[in-house]
Amino acid sequence: MKYIILLIVLVYSTVVQAAVTIQFKPNPVVKGEAVEMILSSDHPFDGVPNLDILKKNFLIGGQQQRQSSQWINGKGSTSYELSYTLFPYDAGTITVQGLRVGNETVPAAVLTVNSNSGGLQNDQIKLTAQCSKKAVYPGQKMLCEVWLFDSQGISDGEISPTETDLGAWEQVSAPIPDGKTDNVQRYKTIYSFIPKESGELTIPPFVFQGEVLFDSRPKSRYNSIVDMIAFSFSSMVPRPVVIQSEPIRIKVKEKPQNYQGWWLPSTDVTLSENYEMPDTVMVGDPIQRTITLTAKDVSANEMPVPSASNTKNLKAYSNLEQRQDVGDSGRVQVELTFVPTQAGAISLPAISVPWFNVNTEKVQYATLPEKEIMVVEGNELAPVQQEAAPVQKKLPSKKIEKKSSSIPTAVNGTISLSWTLIFVIVLLAFLVGALITFVVLKIRHHMAKKQEKKKPLPDLYPF
């Protein structure tokens, strides 16, 4: 019995020592500013925490891992910490519970977020987002314009959409300056969103995360030249800030249950073609047929590839497709090669692509008619036996980056002005000092010569 009690005590003490604690610094925190979430333990962490439960209330920033040791009364102890930088989305009370690190559950913790921005007014930095459509179908692309309004002085930062399982974001254009009025600089970027499921959806907001410059000079001081020199290095202090737009609400309609084939919801779909073949086609001569499928409001990655099957007296080959997004439209281009195997009149097959017109809510077809050609006998039929398709011609593609877009750092004009002013002042001071030094040396040299002329001759006859 004594050993059983001792074993229970050892197990209990081990469990107590293995407990992970959590704290927020600072707490409370101001909305838009960073808070540090610290997980502490007296033993190494068994894995990393699952941070998915934090994404609803926080934008997750950097991560740090620390270890410290100390000796008290001859006994040593080691502590381990995992630190995460978080930016709360909304003001209020946030309870974090259910967080796990390995097999250990972290106790619940409460963070208070105040709405007072601590010097940053609501109209100094503002982020808005507006999408081109309010009702779409699953797979239909819509463009969203995002504007950042800055009257405070952004030194650095980036705009990014909040990750969501409701659909996929793609960046269409990087942030660019979009005008300035009443000392407010405006930036614009464009994203596209493709919903995955139907229903009334609330898309999470866009987030701007960066640094804003604040003037650290006392309010009672005058903006004199002396103040500008004295505070030129420390007056503008960067402060981290997080601003978010309002959530975007859209309606995603149900896909028709009786629809058959590749789902292609669009407002306009076109097929075009281009031929490359000799004036006189002989048996075995390759005929190049380039097919281009263009669909509005659809991503190129969501589009089908036009194809043609073998027909009588004709073999068909297809190369890898080329995909490209141009604004709100997607484009797929494929090169088909036809090789006639017999002389006579041969028809190149027609090509048809079904699509769903979201305006009329009916199925339509984009088609290319068949083309009849005359094939004559050739001297050699070797090309007929070649099964390899010709090398494809690449269509220039547009690269679309999904990372968070960066605000140009050139918006920081205050610090550049201060450095220019300092350089001018230092240069003037150097020139004035050099001039004064030259004048003083000139005067001293003149006085020395004057004293030398007045010096009396030595007395040759002292007696």
C-alpha angles and dihedrals in degrees: 000000000000091000092048091054090048090051091050090050091050093048091046093049090049092052091048092050091047094057116122118220129201133206139167124225117228104020117206098035132188118249110257094027129099125263125193118227109202123195112194133191139163092228134047114283117257098224131322127296122262102244097187092105089059096056093079094063105019144049103225116225132173130344132219135185122205136182127189135178131201139179122219121177091344094308121113128212134180127208128197127205137190113197127193128185111224133185114203116223099208140024120251138064117325120193116200112200137150094042111151133195109195106308094340125096116217114225117249119272132192126218124192116212117195121208094219104107094208098237100338111106121210093245096050096073118019134168123198132176131192129180125212095234137039097193126038141152126249108280094020113126123226128186122232122198117209122198127193116199116200126184097148103062120266114214097183141338148124140239119223137164119244113256112252139172091219094082148324129283124211126183112234100178135009121241114283132177108268103188139298127243130171092355091306115125114207127204127190134200132169129220131178124220126202114191119216103199139032128249139069103320131192109202114209115250130264115255132214113201119181148095129293124200117237127189108242096189116117113262091233095062124094121237094244128152089259091054092049091053095043095047100031092105099041110020096090108058121184116231125188115245137178121200126180135193126231116277115266118235120201138163118234112200126220118265111243109263094217095053113123129197133014112355107237113162111186146135095230133014125181136182123204133175142196128198131212115186139128121269089248113039115208130188108283095022112132117236114205116212116181113199121196121192117193124185128181120226091014131107116238090235090060096053129099124240117244111236142175129206130220114281134190112302090358134092120203129205130180130201127213113291126246118221128199137171117215112183109300094346133083126213131198121187126187131175116223122196121204122192118191115221099189137036122250138058111338127180120217105221124256117246124217131183120190119216138172116245105217092197098054094024090225135119115256134178131229106206143181115203123235118264123217119214135177118237123197130199115273129210092236128037095188094109089060091065095053109104098183117105118228121261111281123243112234121231112219105256130209115230115225116200117209098191122102114287119240126229110231110260090217089088088085101093100148096070092046090053091050093052092049091051092048091051092051092048093048091048092050091047091052093050093047091048092050091050093049091048091051093050093048093050091048092052093047091050091051093049092049091056091047092053091049091057093052095050109120121240117256117264105255094187110045091170 
